Each structure stands twice: as C-alpha cells, then as structure tokens.
C-alpha cells in the first residue's frame, strides 16, 4: 500500500466529526512531520501515522475500544503493520511497547501538541505565535491547568526521543507555528 495523506485525511474525516479532534490530529501530524524532517525520516509516512493516531476516538473513546477499533479498520484497509503498531503503541493501556523511533515520536508529540494547544488558547492573544517553551513548562506546574494531560507522559515522551523537555516543547511549538492558521492557533496576532 502506498501511504497517502489525502487518503488518511479522508479516513480521519469519515470517522471523526469533532472539529477539535481533527485539529488535534493535524497538530500531532505537524509535530511528527517536523521531527521526521529534523531526523531525515520519511515525512509523508510518519505524517500519515500521526494523522490517524486517534481517528477512531470520536466514535469509540473507551479504553476498551480505542485504538483497537482503529487498528482493525486500518488492517482491513491494507495499512502496513508498522503504522498500526505505532498507533497502538501511542496509548499506554494497549500493552504495545514503543520500540521504533516513530513510535516514540508519536507518543512524545501526542500529549505535547495537546498541551501546547491548551496553553496557546488561554493566552490573551489566543495564539501560538507568541507562546514560548518556558510558558509551557510553567503551565505544567499548574495542576488545575489541562489536568487531563499527564505531566509524567509529557516528561516521558521527551525522554523517549532523547530531547530535553524544554527543547521538545520549543520544537513542537516551532513545528506547529508553521501551520498556525490551519490549526486555528493564529489568534488575534
């Protein structure tokens, strides 16, 4: 199977009606693609895996179903095992250990992209363009802020890709800024 962003987007939009979940998928895709470029990996392939990491979540959000239902659909549609495995490994509850660089990167970018989005949206500008990594790290210390995001997962993700946490936050911000308009994160700047 030849991986195509267009086909992945069609699959995502077929199963994901929630616009915020679509934006999250896109934010994670942008971050993972950024690391693929940085490390000389296959940006298109990594981007497809990232775009699809939560495509089943809107329909089947329970831990019993996500990402297992999605994995079944991807298998039926002929997606390669390594894409399915990367998607399964991004969720700790699946029991699929992260082994490849893509798997570690997807995990690291998933929660960080969501946290950065939340940090941008609470700024007066509602923008990613004036958000800095130090603000993200400061927000991580606030237990009430984006409380559903595991701070341990944010730290573990950076460790798994071998990038200091502040640098990882800065990288993801930089990658996401490239697509701030598409992500709805330009705000009033």
C-alpha positions, 0 to 999 in steps of 0.5 A, a space after each residue: 500500500 502506498 501511504 497517502 495523506 489525502 487518503 488518511 485525511 479522508 479516513 480521519 474525516 469519515 470517522 471523526 466529526 469533532 472539529 477539535 479532534 481533527 485539529 488535534 490530529 493535524 497538530 500531532 501530524 505537524 509535530 511528527 512531520 517536523 521531527 521526521 524532517 529534523 531526523 531525515 525520516 520519511 515525512 509523508 509516512 510518519 505524517 500519515 501515522 500521526 494523522 490517524 493516531 486517534 481517528 477512531 476516538 470520536 466514535 469509540 473513546 473507551 479504553 476498551 475500544 480505542 485504538 483497537 477499533 482503529 487498528 482493525 479498520 486500518 488492517 482491513 484497509 491494507 495499512 502496513 503493520 508498522 503504522 498500526 503498531 505505532 498507533 497502538 503503541 501511542 496509548 499506554 493501556 494497549 500493552 504495545 511497547 514503543 520500540 521504533 523511533 516513530 513510535 516514540 515520536 508519536 507518543 512524545 508529540 501526542 500529549 505535547 501538541 495537546 498541551 501546547 494547544 491548551 496553553 496557546 488558547 488561554 493566552 490573551 492573544 489566543 495564539 501560538 505565535 507568541 507562546 514560548 517553551 518556558 510558558 509551557 513548562 510553567 503551565 505544567 506546574 499548574 495542576 488545575 491547568 489541562 489536568 487531563 494531560 499527564 505531566 509524567 507522559 509529557 516528561 516521558 515522551 521527551 525522554 523517549 526521543 532523547 530531547 530535553 523537555 524544554 527543547 521538545 516543547 520549543 520544537 513542537 511549538 516551532 513545528 506547529 507555528 508553521 501551520 498556525 492558521 490551519 490549526 486555528 492557533 493564529 489568534 488575534 496576532 
